């Protein structure tokens, strides 16, 4: 039994008739761009979310996090119906690529309000850039750790870069190497550091490839510049 099948069984046992839906979304959906570092993104929808539900679900969430998966997003039916205007990135991604693992498809008829779309893309880019710098500040001299940080963040920035392309009216397929190439064309800037990280992700089964020969600090600096250019572009659309 694979992790996702077991997760659904554990959620059903924890919540019984309070469990409405379990939805896999993002790059881990079959046919996506899954690699060794892809997050397994799961939406868990309950009839309501109270301290009782959180308590009942705690053993499941602890087990799932112990497998080093991203914690499921837990929402009530009402929250799903009324949150699409606040999270246009996440819900538009769910609309595009998802797999219902249990229950009803709560996303199928959801209308995503895109009025806050550009603002959220900029906010996410800036917030995650700040977090990347914070995490890097104390490991700059540790090459393997710095490389792992860059690799683990590159998928998120690729998603946000894809949304920057969408904002620009550019066709944006999910393939990461295509996204990076199109960003280089759109921003008229060197995105080779970003492309290098995507290459490493897609051809290595570990966060610190044994044959890695690049200078991690130099790669990190060029990667930051790629992200800065994306932020600058999206900000200029406001």
Order of alpha helices (4+ residues) and beta strands (2+ residues): alpha-beta-beta-alpha-beta-alpha-alpha-beta-alpha-alpha-alpha-alpha-alpha
